[in-house]
Amino acid sequence: MHPYHHPLFIQFIVYFNDNQDYFECHEVLEDYWKSIPNSDKGHPLTAYILLATGMYHWRRGNFAGAMRTLRKVEKKLPTFLGIYAEEIDVPQLIGDVRQAVDLVEKILPFEYFSLIITSLNLAKQIELEKQSMTLLPKGSDAVIHKHMLRDRSDILRERDEKKKGRH
């Protein structure tokens, strides 16, 4: 199976292109990435995870976080030419990320862009998957501020346990 045809990657594309739910983009791709044996931070999926994170920060006005993250994406994407450029227009994506970095540097408002799908087969899979998904309204607080609206008690507990382990 081509890496882009994995159900979680297809969900990532739906979240990214349809309702711009960058938080969910991050979540589904992180699950996919973690499921790959011997995956590390050099794996191409990490660039897409960082892209979602950078877009999330930018839309919320966290320009420092967006800049730091999108610059990492900018460095990783050119390495995708080959198998990872077969079904998504990676050169266009590289240009879109560069433009985003430029806008973030100038502290300009968030601007959305889509992942351009160049494969008819992948486009069909995306449309089928989208029909089975329940998407939150684009631009809603539930999408834009998702990390603030969810139960974070597990994350906070884990963070406290790590702190205790360091002392």
C-alpha positions, -999 to 999 in steps of 0.1 A, spaced: 0 0 0 13 35 -9 18 55 23 -7 80 11 -35 54 8 -34 45 45 -68 54 60 -53 77 86 -34 97 60 -66 100 40 -84 113 71 -55 138 76 -61 151 41 -99 154 47 -93 173 80 -66 195 63 -85 204 31 -121 203 42 -126 219 76 -90 229 85 -91 209 117 -53 209 122 -55 195 156 -72 163 143 -47 163 114 -19 160 140 -37 134 160 -45 110 131 -10 113 115 7 108 148 -12 76 153 -2 65 118 34 75 123 36 56 157 22 25 140 51 23 116 79 0 129 112 18 135 97 52 126 117 81 137 116 119 134 132 117 100 102 99 86 83 120 59 50 118 79 66 140 106 67 169 81 29 166 77 25 164 115 46 196 119 27 212 90 -6 207 109 10 220 141 24 251 124 -10 259 108 -28 254 141 -4 278 159 -6 304 131 -44 304 130 -45 309 168 -20 338 166 10 320 181 34 334 155 66 322 174 53 286 175 41 288 139 75 302 127 96 276 145 74 247 133 68 259 97 106 264 92 111 228 102 86 218 76 103 240 50 135 221 55 119 186 54 96 189 24 123 191 -3 134 156 7 100 142 -3 106 142 -40 102 106 -52 75 83 -37 61 111 -15 56 134 -45 37 110 -66 1 118 -55 4 152 -38 18 182 -55 48 185 -33 65 213 -53 32 234 -48 32 224 -11 68 236 -7 58 269 -23 27 272 0 48 266 31 74 291 20 47 317 15 32 308 49 67 313 65 69 347 48 35 357 61 42 345 96 75 364 96 55 396 88 30 387 115 2 387 90 -32 369 95 -37 333 89 -41 322 53 -54 287 44 -41 266 16 -50 231 4 -29 200 -3 -32 195 -40 -40 159 -49 -27 148 -83 -39 112 -82 -74 105 -93 -74 72 -73 -64 91 -41 -89 118 -47 -117 91 -50 -105 75 -17 -106 109 0 -142 116 -12 -153 82 1 -137 87 34 -151 122 38 -186 108 34 -181 86 65 -166 113 87 -183 138 110 -165 171 106 -168 201 129 -177 234 112 -147 251 96 -137 282 116 -156 272 147 -141 276 182 -144 238 185 -119 235 156 -97 266 162 -92 262 200 -96 224 202 -67 217 225 -82 242 250 -117 227 249 -108 190 255 -102 172 288 -65 176 295 -63 158 328 -44 128 314 -18 151 298 -14 172 329 -10 141 351 16 126 327 35 159 328 35 160 366 48 124 367 76 132 344 85 162 366 86 140 397 108 115 379 134 142 372 137 153 408 
